């Protein structure tokens, strides 16, 4: 795997994302969706943070520790009106 750079959620606004899907296996995409829904429940009920690892358009890999407020069909909503495209997310822990 590529080097993972940790960033603050406020830096996400400066990143560009690709439309390509970063997970090729259907099983991994289903697991990602399950983990995102779990993160949303933890965020809304307990204000717990999760680590989201994602890839940008220039294929750099970043990790952010944040609270997930909502999961849509295409994007994950974070605090301060920030969004990450679901297709860019590699892992949720």
PDB file of N, CA, C and O in Angstrom:
ATOM      1  N   UNK A   1       0.844  -1.193   0.000  1.00  0.00           N
ATOM      2  CA  UNK A   1       0.000   0.000   0.000  1.00  0.00           C
ATOM      3  C   UNK A   1       0.885   1.251   0.000  1.00  0.00           C
ATOM      4  O   UNK A   1       2.037   1.218   0.432  1.00  0.00           O
ATOM      5  N   UNK A   2       0.337   2.313  -0.478  1.00  0.00           N
ATOM      6  CA  UNK A   2       1.063   3.581  -0.551  1.00  0.00           C
ATOM      7  C   UNK A   2       1.226   4.192   0.836  1.00  0.00           C
ATOM      8  O   UNK A   2       0.560   3.785   1.788  1.00  0.00           O
ATOM      9  N   UNK A   3       2.118   5.169   0.940  1.00  0.00           N
ATOM     10  CA  UNK A   3       2.313   5.885   2.197  1.00  0.00           C
ATOM     11  C   UNK A   3       1.059   6.676   2.530  1.00  0.00           C
ATOM     12  O   UNK A   3       0.498   7.368   1.681  1.00  0.00           O
ATOM     13  N   UNK A   4       0.630   6.562   3.776  1.00  0.00           N
ATOM     14  CA  UNK A   4      -0.582   7.253   4.226  1.00  0.00           C
ATOM     15  C   UNK A   4      -0.180   8.499   4.998  1.00  0.00           C
ATOM     16  O   UNK A   4       0.572   8.424   5.970  1.00  0.00           O
ATOM     17  N   UNK A   5      -0.685   9.641   4.560  1.00  0.00           N
ATOM     18  CA  UNK A   5      -0.407  10.912   5.220  1.00  0.00           C
ATOM     19  C   UNK A   5      -1.622  11.312   6.056  1.00  0.00           C
ATOM     20  O   UNK A   5      -2.741  11.352   5.544  1.00  0.00           O
ATOM     21  N   UNK A   6      -1.408  11.603   7.324  1.00  0.00           N
ATOM     22  CA  UNK A   6      -2.502  12.042   8.189  1.00  0.00           C
ATOM     23  C   UNK A   6      -2.730  13.537   8.000  1.00  0.00           C
ATOM     24  O   UNK A   6      -1.789  14.328   7.953  1.00  0.00           O
ATOM     25  N   UNK A   7      -4.011  13.901   7.892  1.00  0.00           N
ATOM     26  CA  UNK A   7      -4.358  15.309   7.715  1.00  0.00           C
ATOM     27  C   UNK A   7      -5.516  15.677   8.642  1.00  0.00           C
ATOM     28  O   UNK A   7      -6.210  14.809   9.173  1.00  0.00           O
ATOM     29  N   UNK A   8      -5.702  16.958   8.817  1.00  0.00           N
ATOM     30  CA  UNK A   8      -6.852  17.470   9.571  1.00  0.00           C
ATOM     31  C   UNK A   8      -8.029  17.595   8.618  1.00  0.00           C
ATOM     32  O   UNK A   8      -7.840  17.818   7.422  1.00  0.00           O
ATOM     33  N   UNK A   9      -9.239  17.455   9.137  1.00  0.00           N
ATOM     34  CA  UNK A   9     -10.424  17.479   8.255  1.00  0.00           C
ATOM     35  C   UNK A   9     -10.571  18.807   7.519  1.00  0.00           C
ATOM     36  O   UNK A   9     -11.121  18.838   6.418  1.00  0.00           O
ATOM     37  N   UNK A  10     -10.096  19.892   8.100  1.00  0.00           N
ATOM     38  CA  UNK A  10     -10.200  21.201   7.456  1.00  0.00           C
ATOM     39  C   UNK A  10      -9.379  21.270   6.162  1.00  0.00           C
ATOM     40  O   UNK A  10      -9.636  22.124   5.314  1.00  0.00           O
ATOM     41  N   UNK A  11      -8.403  20.384   6.008  1.00  0.00           N
ATOM     42  CA  UNK A  11      -7.559  20.365   4.809  1.00  0.00           C
ATOM     43  C   UNK A  11      -8.235  19.669   3.623  1.00  0.00           C
ATOM     44  O   UNK A  11      -7.784  19.803   2.486  1.00  0.00           O
ATOM     45  N   UNK A  12      -9.309  18.931   3.885  1.00  0.00           N
ATOM     46  CA  UNK A  12      -9.987  18.183   2.830  1.00  0.00           C
ATOM     47  C   UNK A  12     -10.491  19.106   1.732  1.00  0.00           C
ATOM     48  O   UNK A  12     -10.510  18.722   0.562  1.00  0.00           O
ATOM     49  N   UNK A  13     -10.896  20.306   2.092  1.00  0.00           N
ATOM     50  CA  UNK A  13     -11.433  21.254   1.112  1.00  0.00           C
ATOM     51  C   UNK A  13     -10.416  21.586   0.017  1.00  0.00           C
ATOM     52  O   UNK A  13     -10.805  21.978  -1.083  1.00  0.00           O
ATOM     53  N   UNK A  14      -9.129  21.436   0.303  1.00  0.00           N
ATOM     54  CA  UNK A  14      -8.070  21.750  -0.659  1.00  0.00           C
ATOM     55  C   UNK A  14      -7.724  20.586  -1.585  1.00  0.00           C
ATOM     56  O   UNK A  14      -6.897  20.740  -2.483  1.00  0.00           O
ATOM     57  N   UNK A  15      -8.352  19.411  -1.378  1.00  0.00           N
ATOM     58  CA  UNK A  15      -8.012  18.221  -2.150  1.00  0.00           C
ATOM     59  C   UNK A  15      -8.962  18.044  -3.334  1.00  0.00           C
ATOM     60  O   UNK A  15     -10.110  18.487  -3.304  1.00  0.00           O
ATOM     61  N   UNK A  16      -8.457  17.391  -4.370  1.00  0.00           N
ATOM     62  CA  UNK A  16      -9.270  17.064  -5.543  1.00  0.00           C
ATOM     63  C   UNK A  16      -9.443  15.548  -5.600  1.00  0.00           C
ATOM     64  O   UNK A  16      -8.518  14.785  -5.321  1.00  0.00           O
ATOM     65  N   UNK A  17     -10.655  15.137  -5.969  1.00  0.00           N
ATOM     66  CA  UNK A  17     -10.975  13.718  -6.011  1.00  0.00           C
ATOM     67  C   UNK A  17     -11.302  13.279  -7.428  1.00  0.00           C
ATOM     68  O   UNK A  17     -11.812  14.054  -8.236  1.00  0.00           O
ATOM     69  N   UNK A  18     -10.999  12.029  -7.708  1.00  0.00           N
ATOM     70  CA  UNK A  18     -11.308  11.420  -8.997  1.00  0.00           C
ATOM     71  C   UNK A  18     -12.685  10.757  -8.920  1.00  0.00           C
ATOM     72  O   UNK A  18     -13.206  10.518  -7.831  1.00  0.00           O
ATOM     73  N   UNK A  19     -13.261  10.467 -10.070  1.00  0.00           N
ATOM     74  CA  UNK A  19     -14.530   9.748 -10.099  1.00  0.00           C
ATOM     75  C   UNK A  19     -14.318   8.241 -10.087  1.00  0.00           C
ATOM     76  O   UNK A  19     -15.280   7.481  -9.987  1.00  0.00           O
ATOM     77  N   UNK A  20     -13.069   7.805 -10.186  1.00  0.00           N
ATOM     78  CA  UNK A  20     -12.805   6.366 -10.264  1.00  0.00           C
ATOM     79  C   UNK A  20     -13.027   5.703  -8.902  1.00  0.00           C
ATOM     80  O   UNK A  20     -12.809   6.311  -7.854  1.00  0.00           O
ATOM     81  N   UNK A  21     -13.459   4.461  -8.944  1.00  0.00           N
ATOM     82  CA  UNK A  21     -13.674   3.655  -7.755  1.00  0.00           C
ATOM     83  C   UNK A  21     -12.325   3.096  -7.308  1.00  0.00           C
ATOM     84  O   UNK A  21     -11.615   2.481  -8.104  1.00  0.00           O
ATOM     85  N   UNK A  22     -11.968   3.306  -6.035  1.00  0.00           N
ATOM     86  CA  UNK A  22     -10.667   2.856  -5.541  1.00  0.00           C
ATOM     87  C   UNK A  22     -10.692   1.395  -5.089  1.00  0.00           C
ATOM     88  O   UNK A  22      -9.636   0.771  -4.981  1.00  0.00           O
ATOM     89  N   UNK A  23     -11.860   0.849  -4.826  1.00  0.00           N
ATOM     90  CA  UNK A  23     -11.981  -0.560  -4.433  1.00  0.00           C
ATOM     91  C   UNK A  23     -12.554  -1.353  -5.604  1.00  0.00           C
ATOM     92  O   UNK A  23     -13.653  -1.062  -6.076  1.00  0.00           O
ATOM     93  N   UNK A  24     -11.820  -2.340  -6.065  1.00  0.00           N
ATOM     94  CA  UNK A  24     -12.237  -3.111  -7.234  1.00  0.00           C
ATOM     95  C   UNK A  24     -13.145  -4.284  -6.878  1.00  0.00           C
ATOM     96  O   UNK A  24     -13.964  -4.698  -7.698  1.00  0.00           O
ATOM     97  N   UNK A  25     -13.012  -4.821  -5.679  1.00  0.00           N
ATOM     98  CA  UNK A  25     -13.797  -5.994  -5.288  1.00  0.00           C
ATOM     99  C   UNK A  25     -15.127  -5.597  -4.663  1.00  0.00           C
ATOM    100  O   UNK A  25     -15.191  -4.715  -3.807  1.00  0.00           O
ATOM    101  N   UNK A  26     -16.191  -6.267  -5.110  1.00  0.00           N
ATOM    102  CA  UNK A  26     -17.532  -6.009  -4.614  1.00  0.00           C
ATOM    103  C   UNK A  26     -17.628  -6.229  -3.104  1.00  0.00           C
ATOM    104  O   UNK A  26     -18.304  -5.476  -2.403  1.00  0.00           O
ATOM    105  N   UNK A  27     -16.955  -7.253  -2.616  1.00  0.00           N
ATOM    106  CA  UNK A  27     -16.977  -7.561  -1.174  1.00  0.00           C
ATOM    107  C   UNK A  27     -16.393  -6.409  -0.361  1.00  0.00           C
ATOM    108  O   UNK A  27     -16.917  -6.062   0.697  1.00  0.00           O
ATOM    109  N   UNK A  28     -15.311  -5.820  -0.857  1.00  0.00           N
ATOM    110  CA  UNK A  28     -14.679  -4.692  -0.159  1.00  0.00           C
ATOM    111  C   UNK A  28     -15.574  -3.454  -0.188  1.00  0.00           C
ATOM    112  O   UNK A  28     -15.622  -2.709   0.791  1.00  0.00           O
ATOM    113  N   UNK A  29     -16.279  -3.223  -1.288  1.00  0.00           N
ATOM    114  CA  UNK A  29     -17.201  -2.080  -1.368  1.00  0.00           C
ATOM    115  C   UNK A  29     -18.367  -2.259  -0.390  1.00  0.00           C
ATOM    116  O   UNK A  29     -18.795  -1.300   0.254  1.00  0.00           O
ATOM    117  N   UNK A  30     -18.874  -3.482  -0.282  1.00  0.00           N
ATOM    118  CA  UNK A  30     -19.960  -3.755   0.682  1.00  0.00           C
ATOM    119  C   UNK A  30     -19.480  -3.564   2.111  1.00  0.00           C
ATOM    120  O   UNK A  30     -20.203  -3.014   2.941  1.00  0.00           O
ATOM    121  N   UNK A  31     -18.266  -4.013   2.403  1.00  0.00           N
ATOM    122  CA  UNK A  31     -17.685  -3.828   3.738  1.00  0.00           C
ATOM    123  C   UNK A  31     -17.511  -2.345   4.044  1.00  0.00           C
ATOM    124  O   UNK A  31     -17.785  -1.903   5.160  1.00  0.00           O
ATOM    125  N   UNK A  32     -17.058  -1.580   3.061  1.00  0.00           N
ATOM    126  CA  UNK A  32     -16.893  -0.133   3.234  1.00  0.00           C
ATOM    127  C   UNK A  32     -18.238   0.517   3.559  1.00  0.00           C
ATOM    128  O   UNK A  32     -18.317   1.347   4.464  1.00  0.00           O
ATOM    129  N   UNK A  33     -19.284   0.152   2.840  1.00  0.00           N
ATOM    130  CA  UNK A  33     -20.609   0.714   3.102  1.00  0.00           C
ATOM    131  C   UNK A  33     -21.103   0.357   4.497  1.00  0.00           C
ATOM    132  O   UNK A  33     -21.687   1.194   5.185  1.00  0.00           O
ATOM    133  N   UNK A  34     -20.871  -0.885   4.914  1.00  0.00           N
ATOM    134  CA  UNK A  34     -21.250  -1.305   6.267  1.00  0.00           C
ATOM    135  C   UNK A  34     -20.521  -0.454   7.307  1.00  0.00           C
ATOM    136  O   UNK A  34     -21.136   0.038   8.253  1.00  0.00           O
ATOM    137  N   UNK A  35     -19.213  -0.282   7.129  1.00  0.00           N
ATOM    138  CA  UNK A  35     -18.403   0.494   8.075  1.00  0.00           C
ATOM    139  C   UNK A  35     -18.814   1.972   8.081  1.00  0.00           C
ATOM    140  O   UNK A  35     -18.787   2.616   9.131  1.00  0.00           O
ATOM    141  N   UNK A  36     -19.188   2.505   6.933  1.00  0.00           N
ATOM    142  CA  UNK A  36     -19.646   3.897   6.877  1.00  0.00           C
ATOM    143  C   UNK A  36     -20.957   4.076   7.636  1.00  0.00           C
ATOM    144  O   UNK A  36     -21.131   5.065   8.349  1.00  0.00           O
ATOM    145  N   UNK A  37     -21.874   3.132   7.491  1.00  0.00           N
ATOM    146  CA  UNK A  37     -23.145   3.209   8.235  1.00  0.00           C
ATOM    147  C   UNK A  37     -22.902   3.087   9.737  1.00  0.00           C
ATOM    148  O   UNK A  37     -23.550   3.762  10.536  1.00  0.00           O
ATOM    149  N   UNK A  38     -21.983   2.239  10.103  1.00  0.00           N
ATOM    150  CA  UNK A  38     -21.604   2.085  11.511  1.00  0.00           C
ATOM    151  C   UNK A  38     -20.987   3.386  12.026  1.00  0.00           C
ATOM    152  O   UNK A  38     -21.306   3.831  13.129  1.00  0.00           O
ATOM    153  N   UNK A  39     -20.111   3.990  11.234  1.00  0.00           N
ATOM    154  CA  UNK A  39     -19.472   5.255  11.614  1.00  0.00           C
ATOM    155  C   UNK A  39     -20.506   6.361  11.765  1.00  0.00           C
ATOM    156  O   UNK A  39     -20.400   7.199  12.661  1.00  0.00           O
ATOM    157  N   UNK A  40     -21.509   6.364  10.885  1.00  0.00           N
ATOM    158  CA  UNK A  40     -22.582   7.362  10.973  1.00  0.00           C
ATOM    159  C   UNK A  40     -23.353   7.196  12.280  1.00  0.00           C
ATOM    160  O   UNK A  40     -23.653   8.185  12.949  1.00  0.00           O
ATOM    161  N   UNK A  41     -23.674   5.963  12.647  1.00  0.00           N
ATOM    162  CA  UNK A  41     -24.392   5.711  13.900  1.00  0.00           C
ATOM    163  C   UNK A  41     -23.552   6.131  15.102  1.00  0.00           C
ATOM    164  O   UNK A  41     -24.056   6.763  16.030  1.00  0.00           O
ATOM    165  N   UNK A  42     -22.274   5.777  15.079  1.00  0.00           N
ATOM    166  CA  UNK A  42     -21.381   6.164  16.183  1.00  0.00           C
ATOM    167  C   UNK A  42     -21.247   7.679  16.270  1.00  0.00           C
ATOM    168  O   UNK A  42     -21.210   8.235  17.367  1.00  0.00           O
ATOM    169  N   UNK A  43     -21.176   8.341  15.139  1.00  0.00           N
ATOM    170  CA  UNK A  43     -21.037   9.794  15.112  1.00  0.00           C
ATOM    171  C   UNK A  43     -22.267  10.507  15.631  1.00  0.00           C
ATOM    172  O   UNK A  43     -22.163  11.464  16.399  1.00  0.00           O
ATOM    173  N   UNK A  44     -23.433  10.042  15.211  1.00  0.00           N
ATOM    174  CA  UNK A  44     -24.674  10.709  15.606  1.00  0.00           C
ATOM    175  C   UNK A  44     -25.082  10.392  17.042  1.00  0.00           C
ATOM    176  O   UNK A  44     -25.583  11.268  17.747  1.00  0.00           O
ATOM    177  N   UNK A  45     -24.876   9.164  17.478  1.00  0.00           N
ATOM    178  CA  UNK A  45     -25.309   8.764  18.817  1.00  0.00           C
ATOM    179  C   UNK A  45     -24.282   9.087  19.899  1.00  0.00           C
ATOM    180  O   UNK A  45     -24.635   9.574  20.973  1.00  0.00           O
ATOM    181  N   UNK A  46     -23.013   8.813  19.611  1.00  0.00           N
ATOM    182  CA  UNK A  46     -21.975   8.926  20.640  1.00  0.00           C
ATOM    183  C   UNK A  46     -20.920   9.989  20.357  1.00  0.00           C
ATOM    184  O   UNK A  46     -20.037  10.222  21.183  1.00  0.00           O
ATOM    185  N   UNK A  47     -21.005  10.636  19.195  1.00  0.00           N
ATOM    186  CA  UNK A  47     -20.010  11.630  18.771  1.00  0.00           C
ATOM    187  C   UNK A  47     -18.607  11.018  18.654  1.00  0.00           C
ATOM    188  O   UNK A  47     -17.603  11.712  18.811  1.00  0.00           O
ATOM    189  N   UNK A  48     -18.555   9.703  18.376  1.00  0.00           N
ATOM    190  CA  UNK A  48     -17.277   9.011  18.216  1.00  0.00           C
ATOM    191  C   UNK A  48     -16.639   9.337  16.873  1.00  0.00           C
ATOM    192  O   UNK A  48     -17.328   9.522  15.870  1.00  0.00           O
ATOM    193  N   UNK A  49     -15.316   9.402  16.870  1.00  0.00           N
ATOM    194  CA  UNK A  49     -14.567   9.633  15.643  1.00  0.00           C
ATOM    195  C   UNK A  49     -14.122   8.295  15.061  1.00  0.00           C
ATOM    196  O   UNK A  49     -13.956   7.308  15.778  1.00  0.00           O
ATOM    197  N   UNK A  50     -13.935   8.289  13.753  1.00  0.00           N
ATOM    198  CA  UNK A  50     -13.368   7.142  13.052  1.00  0.00           C
ATOM    199  C   UNK A  50     -12.221   7.644  12.190  1.00  0.00           C
ATOM    200  O   UNK A  50     -12.104   8.841  11.930  1.00  0.00           O
ATOM    201  N   UNK A  51     -11.378   6.721  11.753  1.00  0.00           N
ATOM    202  CA  UNK A  51     -10.310   7.055  10.813  1.00  0.00           C
ATOM    203  C   UNK A  51     -10.772   6.656   9.423  1.00  0.00           C
ATOM    204  O   UNK A  51     -11.133   5.504   9.182  1.00  0.00           O
ATOM    205  N   UNK A  52     -10.756   7.622   8.510  1.00  0.00           N
ATOM    206  CA  UNK A  52     -11.126   7.364   7.123  1.00  0.00           C
ATOM    207  C   UNK A  52      -9.869   7.516   6.275  1.00  0.00           C
ATOM    208  O   UNK A  52      -9.228   8.567   6.268  1.00  0.00           O
ATOM    209  N   UNK A  53      -9.529   6.441   5.559  1.00  0.00           N
ATOM    210  CA  UNK A  53      -8.386   6.461   4.655  1.00  0.00           C
ATOM    211  C   UNK A  53      -8.936   6.577   3.243  1.00  0.00           C
ATOM    212  O   UNK A  53      -9.810   5.804   2.850  1.00  0.00           O
ATOM    213  N   UNK A  54      -8.431   7.537   2.478  1.00  0.00           N
ATOM    214  CA  UNK A  54      -8.972   7.796   1.148  1.00  0.00           C
ATOM    215  C   UNK A  54      -7.876   8.192   0.178  1.00  0.00           C
ATOM    216  O   UNK A  54      -6.768   8.551   0.576  1.00  0.00           O
ATOM    217  N   UNK A  55      -8.210   8.119  -1.113  1.00  0.00           N
ATOM    218  CA  UNK A  55      -7.263   8.434  -2.180  1.00  0.00           C
ATOM    219  C   UNK A  55      -7.754   9.638  -2.966  1.00  0.00           C
ATOM    220  O   UNK A  55      -8.945   9.762  -3.252  1.00  0.00           O
ATOM    221  N   UNK A  56      -6.828  10.522  -3.313  1.00  0.00           N
ATOM    222  CA  UNK A  56      -7.175  11.725  -4.087  1.00  0.00           C
ATOM    223  C   UNK A  56      -6.943  11.476  -5.579  1.00  0.00           C
ATOM    224  O   UNK A  56      -6.453  10.417  -5.972  1.00  0.00           O
ATOM    225  N   UNK A  57      -7.297  12.453  -6.396  1.00  0.00           N
ATOM    226  CA  UNK A  57      -7.161  12.337  -7.854  1.00  0.00           C
ATOM    227  C   UNK A  57      -5.719  12.103  -8.289  1.00  0.00           C
ATOM    228  O   UNK A  57      -5.475  11.452  -9.306  1.00  0.00           O
ATOM    229  N   UNK A  58      -4.757  12.631  -7.523  1.00  0.00           N
ATOM    230  CA  UNK A  58      -3.342  12.432  -7.862  1.00  0.00           C
ATOM    231  C   UNK A  58      -2.775  11.156  -7.242  1.00  0.00           C
ATOM    232  O   UNK A  58      -1.561  10.961  -7.205  1.00  0.00           O
ATOM    233  N   UNK A  59      -3.673  10.285  -6.752  1.00  0.00           N
ATOM    234  CA  UNK A  59      -3.358   8.963  -6.198  1.00  0.00           C
ATOM    235  C   UNK A  59      -2.546   9.011  -4.906  1.00  0.00           C
ATOM    236  O   UNK A  59      -1.855   8.049  -4.572  1.00  0.00           O
ATOM    237  N   UNK A  60      -2.624  10.115  -4.185  1.00  0.00           N
ATOM    238  CA  UNK A  60      -2.033  10.183  -2.852  1.00  0.00           C
ATOM    239  C   UNK A  60      -3.060   9.636  -1.866  1.00  0.00           C
ATOM    240  O   UNK A  60      -4.268   9.754  -2.073  1.00  0.00           O
ATOM    241  N   UNK A  61      -2.554   9.034  -0.787  1.00  0.00           N
ATOM    242  CA  UNK A  61      -3.441   8.428   0.208  1.00  0.00           C
ATOM    243  C   UNK A  61      -3.347   9.225   1.507  1.00  0.00           C
ATOM    244  O   UNK A  61      -2.258   9.494   2.014  1.00  0.00           O
ATOM    245  N   UNK A  62      -4.510   9.593   2.031  1.00  0.00           N
ATOM    246  CA  UNK A  62      -4.603  10.380   3.258  1.00  0.00           C
ATOM    247  C   UNK A  62      -5.495   9.665   4.265  1.00  0.00           C
ATOM    248  O   UNK A  62      -6.326   8.826   3.915  1.00  0.00           O
ATOM    249  N   UNK A  63      -5.291  10.028   5.527  1.00  0.00           N
ATOM    250  CA  UNK A  63      -6.161   9.520   6.592  1.00  0.00           C
ATOM    251  C   UNK A  63      -6.577  10.691   7.466  1.00  0.00           C
ATOM    252  O   UNK A  63      -5.762  11.536   7.836  1.00  0.00           O
ATOM    253  N   UNK A  64      -7.868  10.722   7.788  1.00  0.00           N
ATOM    254  CA  UNK A  64      -8.407  11.773   8.632  1.00  0.00           C
ATOM    255  C   UNK A  64      -9.194  11.132   9.764  1.00  0.00           C
ATOM    256  O   UNK A  64      -9.917  10.156   9.559  1.00  0.00           O
ATOM    257  N   UNK A  65      -9.047  11.687  10.954  1.00  0.00           N
ATOM    258  CA  UNK A  65      -9.827  11.257  12.107  1.00  0.00           C
ATOM    259  C   UNK A  65     -10.965  12.251  12.258  1.00  0.00           C
ATOM    260  O   UNK A  65     -10.733  13.439  12.483  1.00  0.00           O
ATOM    261  N   UNK A  66     -12.203  11.766  12.135  1.00  0.00           N
ATOM    262  CA  UNK A  66     -13.341  12.674  12.103  1.00  0.00           C
ATOM    263  C   UNK A  66     -14.623  11.977  12.522  1.00  0.00           C
ATOM    264  O   UNK A  66     -14.668  10.753  12.643  1.00  0.00           O
ATOM    265  N   UNK A  67     -15.653  12.760  12.739  1.00  0.00           N
ATOM    266  CA  UNK A  67     -16.984  12.252  13.026  1.00  0.00           C
ATOM    267  C   UNK A  67     -17.781  12.261  11.721  1.00  0.00           C
ATOM    268  O   UNK A  67     -17.815  13.268  11.012  1.00  0.00           O
ATOM    269  N   UNK A  68     -18.419  11.135  11.412  1.00  0.00           N
ATOM    270  CA  UNK A  68     -19.259  11.037  10.220  1.00  0.00           C
ATOM    271  C   UNK A  68     -20.676  11.445  10.608  1.00  0.00           C
ATOM    272  O   UNK A  68     -21.284  10.835  11.488  1.00  0.00           O
ATOM    273  N   UNK A  69     -21.198  12.476   9.952  1.00  0.00           N
ATOM    274  CA  UNK A  69     -22.548  12.951  10.252  1.00  0.00           C
ATOM    275  C   UNK A  69     -23.599  12.284   9.400  1.00  0.00           C
ATOM    276  O   UNK A  69     -24.681  11.966   9.892  1.00  0.00           O
ATOM    277  N   UNK A  70     -23.304  12.061   8.122  1.00  0.00           N
ATOM    278  CA  UNK A  70     -24.288  11.444   7.234  1.00  0.00           C
ATOM    279  C   UNK A  70     -23.585  10.705   6.101  1.00  0.00           C
ATOM    280  O   UNK A  70     -22.503  11.090   5.659  1.00  0.00           O
ATOM    281  N   UNK A  71     -24.231   9.635   5.646  1.00  0.00           N
ATOM    282  CA  UNK A  71     -23.733   8.871   4.506  1.00  0.00           C
ATOM    283  C   UNK A  71     -24.802   8.917   3.429  1.00  0.00           C
ATOM    284  O   UNK A  71     -25.920   8.444   3.630  1.00  0.00           O
ATOM    285  N   UNK A  72     -24.450   9.491   2.285  1.00  0.00           N
ATOM    286  CA  UNK A  72     -25.378   9.556   1.163  1.00  0.00           C
ATOM    287  C   UNK A  72     -25.062   8.467   0.159  1.00  0.00           C
ATOM    288  O   UNK A  72     -24.301   7.546   0.457  1.00  0.00           O
ATOM    289  N   UNK A  73     -25.631   8.563  -1.008  1.00  0.00           N
ATOM    290  CA  UNK A  73     -25.364   7.554  -2.035  1.00  0.00           C
ATOM    291  C   UNK A  73     -23.986   7.744  -2.674  1.00  0.00           C
ATOM    292  O   UNK A  73     -23.384   6.781  -3.151  1.00  0.00           O
ATOM    293  N   UNK A  74     -23.487   8.984  -2.685  1.00  0.00           N
ATOM    294  CA  UNK A  74     -22.194   9.267  -3.324  1.00  0.00           C
ATOM    295  C   UNK A  74     -21.147   9.898  -2.411  1.00  0.00           C
ATOM    296  O   UNK A  74     -19.950   9.811  -2.685  1.00  0.00           O
ATOM    297  N   UNK A  75     -21.596  10.535  -1.322  1.00  0.00           N
ATOM    298  CA  UNK A  75     -20.669  11.276  -0.463  1.00  0.00           C
ATOM    299  C   UNK A  75     -20.898  10.976   1.016  1.00  0.00           C
ATOM    300  O   UNK A  75     -21.986  10.576   1.430  1.00  0.00           O
ATOM    301  N   UNK A  76     -19.838  11.183   1.799  1.00  0.00           N
ATOM    302  CA  UNK A  76     -19.910  11.133   3.257  1.00  0.00           C
ATOM    303  C   UNK A  76     -19.820  12.574   3.741  1.00  0.00           C
ATOM    304  O   UNK A  76     -18.941  13.322   3.313  1.00  0.00           O
ATOM    305  N   UNK A  77     -20.715  12.958   4.620  1.00  0.00           N
ATOM    306  CA  UNK A  77     -20.751  14.315   5.147  1.00  0.00           C
ATOM    307  C   UNK A  77     -20.080  14.357   6.511  1.00  0.00           C
ATOM    308  O   UNK A  77     -20.371  13.554   7.397  1.00  0.00           O
ATOM    309  N   UNK A  78     -19.164  15.326   6.654  1.00  0.00           N
ATOM    310  CA  UNK A  78     -18.446  15.531   7.908  1.00  0.00           C
ATOM    311  C   UNK A  78     -18.856  16.883   8.485  1.00  0.00           C
ATOM    312  O   UNK A  78     -19.645  17.610   7.881  1.00  0.00           O
ATOM    313  N   UNK A  79     -18.322  17.213   9.646  1.00  0.00           N
ATOM    314  CA  UNK A  79     -18.572  18.534  10.238  1.00  0.00           C
ATOM    315  C   UNK A  79     -18.071  19.635   9.311  1.00  0.00           C
ATOM    316  O   UNK A  79     -17.251  19.394   8.425  1.00  0.00           O
ATOM    317  N   UNK A  80     -18.572  20.836   9.527  1.00  0.00           N
ATOM    318  CA  UNK A  80     -18.137  22.040   8.814  1.00  0.00           C
ATOM    319  C   UNK A  80     -18.386  21.958   7.309  1.00  0.00           C
ATOM    320  O   UNK A  80     -17.618  22.495   6.511  1.00  0.00           O
ATOM    321  N   UNK A  81     -19.478  21.273   6.930  1.00  0.00           N
ATOM    322  CA  UNK A  81     -19.887  21.196   5.534  1.00  0.00           C
ATOM    323  C   UNK A  81     -18.797  20.618   4.627  1.00  0.00           C
ATOM    324  O   UNK A  81     -18.605  21.090   3.507  1.00  0.00           O
ATOM    325  N   UNK A  82     -18.090  19.604   5.109  1.00  0.00           N
ATOM    326  CA  UNK A  82     -17.051  18.933   4.335  1.00  0.00           C
ATOM    327  C   UNK A  82     -17.571  17.587   3.848  1.00  0.00           C
ATOM    328  O   UNK A  82     -18.367  16.938   4.526  1.00  0.00           O
ATOM    329  N   UNK A  83     -17.113  17.173   2.664  1.00  0.00           N
ATOM    330  CA  UNK A  83     -17.575  15.929   2.066  1.00  0.00           C
ATOM    331  C   UNK A  83     -16.403  15.145   1.489  1.00  0.00           C
ATOM    332  O   UNK A  83     -15.419  15.722   1.026  1.00  0.00           O
ATOM    333  N   UNK A  84     -16.527  13.813   1.524  1.00  0.00           N
ATOM    334  CA  UNK A  84     -15.569  12.925   0.863  1.00  0.00           C
ATOM    335  C   UNK A  84     -16.389  12.004  -0.038  1.00  0.00           C
ATOM    336  O   UNK A  84     -17.361  11.405   0.421  1.00  0.00           O
ATOM    337  N   UNK A  85     -16.013  11.881  -1.316  1.00  0.00           N
ATOM    338  CA  UNK A  85     -16.726  10.944  -2.185  1.00  0.00           C
ATOM    339  C   UNK A  85     -16.517   9.510  -1.696  1.00  0.00           C
ATOM    340  O   UNK A  85     -15.396   9.121  -1.368  1.00  0.00           O
ATOM    341  N   UNK A  86     -17.578   8.739  -1.647  1.00  0.00           N
ATOM    342  CA  UNK A  86     -17.482   7.359  -1.161  1.00  0.00           C
ATOM    343  C   UNK A  86     -16.545   6.536  -2.037  1.00  0.00           C
ATOM    344  O   UNK A  86     -15.805   5.694  -1.529  1.00  0.00           O
ATOM    345  N   UNK A  87     -16.569   6.769  -3.350  1.00  0.00           N
ATOM    346  CA  UNK A  87     -15.718   5.985  -4.252  1.00  0.00           C
ATOM    347  C   UNK A  87     -14.217   6.216  -4.009  1.00  0.00           C
ATOM    348  O   UNK A  87     -13.394   5.450  -4.510  1.00  0.00           O
ATOM    349  N   UNK A  88     -13.847   7.265  -3.243  1.00  0.00           N
ATOM    350  CA  UNK A  88     -12.443   7.551  -2.940  1.00  0.00           C
ATOM    351  C   UNK A  88     -11.979   6.912  -1.627  1.00  0.00           C
ATOM    352  O   UNK A  88     -10.786   6.913  -1.326  1.00  0.00           O
ATOM    353  N   UNK A  89     -12.913   6.371  -0.850  1.00  0.00           N
ATOM    354  CA  UNK A  89     -12.589   5.832   0.466  1.00  0.00           C
ATOM    355  C   UNK A  89     -12.052   4.406   0.364  1.00  0.00           C
ATOM    356  O   UNK A  89     -12.697   3.517  -0.190  1.00  0.00           O
ATOM    357  N   UNK A  90     -10.857   4.215   0.913  1.00  0.00           N
ATOM    358  CA  UNK A  90     -10.217   2.905   0.929  1.00  0.00           C
ATOM    359  C   UNK A  90     -10.608   2.090   2.163  1.00  0.00           C
ATOM    360  O   UNK A  90     -10.793   0.876   2.087  1.00  0.00           O
ATOM    361  N   UNK A  91     -10.730   2.785   3.311  1.00  0.00           N
ATOM    362  CA  UNK A  91     -10.937   2.058   4.558  1.00  0.00           C
ATOM    363  C   UNK A  91     -11.566   2.976   5.606  1.00  0.00           C
ATOM    364  O   UNK A  91     -11.323   4.183   5.627  1.00  0.00           O
ATOM    365  N   UNK A  92     -12.381   2.373   6.472  1.00  0.00           N
ATOM    366  CA  UNK A  92     -12.975   3.082   7.604  1.00  0.00           C
ATOM    367  C   UNK A  92     -12.700   2.241   8.845  1.00  0.00           C
ATOM    368  O   UNK A  92     -13.059   1.064   8.890  1.00  0.00           O
ATOM    369  N   UNK A  93     -12.070   2.832   9.841  1.00  0.00           N
ATOM    370  CA  UNK A  93     -11.763   2.099  11.072  1.00  0.00           C
ATOM    371  C   UNK A  93     -12.222   2.871  12.279  1.00  0.00           C
ATOM    372  O   UNK A  93     -12.049   2.412  13.408  1.00  0.00           O
TER     373      UNK A  93
END
